[in-house]
Amino acid sequence: VLDHYVFSVIISVFLVATTFIISKMNKHSDNCLNICSSDPNSTNECDNSDATALSSLARSPAIIAEKVIEANMTEEQKRLEQEVKKKQLAQIYELMQQQSDKFGNISMTEVEEQMKLYQ
């Protein structure tokens, strides 16, 4: 009986701590949602589509910041960023091919899939 009581107390403490941490994260990311544009003429208010898109994310401040920055990029900037990513990926692949004794025979597709895990 004592074991069940101790287990219940531990679970309760864990759930309270988790709830507290999640509520703090939500408050912080809600503040980030109000930063929709770096345009000085904007009202710094999100329209419903922006707020919905941002709030549907995992509420990670880094992800939200990345989405806000991406939303403010021009098509040319987005294209250049994609080119840089492709060049970096090609360089990583080349280094892995040069050290195939460490990494084995790996395809570019496998490298791309691995990189997706870090984005």
LUMTIVO-512334 format. One line per 8 residues: number of its first residue (from 1); their letters; for each residue x, y, z of C-alpha. Coordinates in steps of 0.001 Angstrom, whole numbers, plus 524288, in hexadecimal, padded with zeros to 5 digits. Each point is the difference from the previous one (the first is absolute). Example, Ala and Ser with C-alpha at 12.3 -4.5 7.8 and 13.67 -1.06 7.14 Angstrom:
REM LUMTIVO-512334
1) as) 8300C,7EE6C,81E78; 8055A,80D70,7FD6C
This chain:
REM LUMTIVO-512334
1) vldhyvfs) 80000,80000,80000; 80B20,80942,80349; 80631,7FD34,7F2BD; 7F380,80430,7F909; 7FF5F,80C71,80805; 80E1F,803B4,7FCF6; 7FDCA,7FD06,7F19D; 7F3C1,80896,7FFF0
9) viisvflv) 80742,80B42,8065B; 80B3B,7FF09,7F64F; 7F6A8,7FFDC,7F46B; 7F885,80B9B,80585; 80C59,80805,801E3; 8047A,7FCA0,7F246; 7F2FA,80411,7FA02; 7FF9E,80CD8,80779
17) attfiisk) 80DF1,8033B,7FBD9; 7FD0E,7FC7E,7F1DD; 7F3B6,80857,7FFF6; 80790,80B7B,8059A; 80AC7,7FEE3,7F5CE; 7F651,7FED6,7F4C2; 7F84B,80BCD,804A6; 80C8F,8080F,8009F
25) mnkhsdnc) 803A1,7FBAB,7F23B; 7F280,80391,7FAE4; 8009A,80D98,8060A; 80D60,80253,7F9F8; 7FBEA,7FB55,7F27F; 7F360,807F7,8009C; 8089B,80C01,801A5; 807B3,7FBBA,7F3FF
33) lnicssdp) 7F377,7FEDB,7F829; 7FE03,80EAD,80104; 80C8D,80257,7F86A; 7FB31,7FDB3,7F22D; 80774,809F9,7F852; 80C19,8083B,800F1; 7F97B,80A5B,7F78C; 7FFD7,80CD7,807B2
41) nstnecdn) 7F2FF,803B4,7F9A9; 7F931,7F3BC,804A7; 7F746,7FF90,80BE3; 80775,7F42F,8056E; 7F35C,7F865,8005E; 7FE81,7F2F5,7F966; 7F4C6,7FD39,7F700; 7F878,7F38D,802DF
49) sdatalss) 80714,7F7A5,7F5FB; 80D64,803AC,8056F; 7FBB9,7FDBE,80DFD; 7F9EC,7F2E6,7FC96; 80BF9,7FB81,7F88B; 8094F,80408,80ABF; 7F7E0,7FAC0,80B24; 7FEEE,7F2CC,7F959
57) larspaii) 80EAA,7FE65,80110; 8062E,7F89E,80B1F; 800E1,80D02,80748; 80EAA,7FFF0,7FF5C; 80536,80DF6,8002F; 80AA0,7FC7F,7F645; 7F637,7FA53,7F65E; 7F70F,80BAF,8017B
65) aekviean) 80B44,80973,7FDE7; 80434,7F87C,7F3EA; 7F246,8008F,7FA4B; 7FEE0,80E9D,80294; 80D10,8028E,7F974; 7FC62,7F759,7F483; 7F306,8070D,7FE5E; 80747,80CE5,7FEA1
73) mteeqkrl) 809B1,7FAEB,7F5E9; 7FEDB,80376,7F1AC; 7FF42,7F540,7F5CD; 80DFE,80325,7FC03; 804B0,7FE72,80E15; 7F8C4,7F30A,80127; 80606,7FB41,7F346; 80DAB,803E5,8047C
81) eqevkkkq) 7FE11,7F928,80CFC; 7FBF0,7F382,7F908; 80C24,800D0,7F761; 808B2,80187,80BF2; 7F974,7F452,80684; 8023F,7F7B8,7F3CD; 80E5A,80400,7FF68; 801F5,7FCEE,80E65
89) laqiyelm) 7F968,7F2DA,7FE61; 8089B,7FCEA,7F43A; 80C30,80381,807D0; 7FBB3,7F776,80B59; 7FD4C,7F4D4,7F691; 80D5F,801C1,7F9B0; 806DA,7FF8F,80D38; 7F872,7F3D3,803B7
97) qqqsdkfg) 803EA,7F998,7F327; 80E42,80363,8027C; 7FF03,7F96D,80D50; 7F7EB,7F45F,7FBB4; 80778,7F75A,80980; 7F939,80776,80B07; 7F2C4,8025E,7F9B6; 7FED3,7F4A2,7F687
105) nismteve) 7F9F0,8013E,7F29C; 7F531,809CF,801BB; 7F786,80627,7F57F; 7FC79,80E52,7FE9D; 7F1E4,7FC5B,802FC; 80429,7FA2A,80CFC; 80794,80C56,8035F; 7F418,80854,7FC97
113) eqmklyq) 7F753,7F789,8089D; 80992,8013F,80B45; 80073,80ECB,7FE7D; 7F129,800B9,800A2; 800F2,7FABC,80DD8; 8077F,80C24,8041F; 7F6EF,80A0F,7F9FB
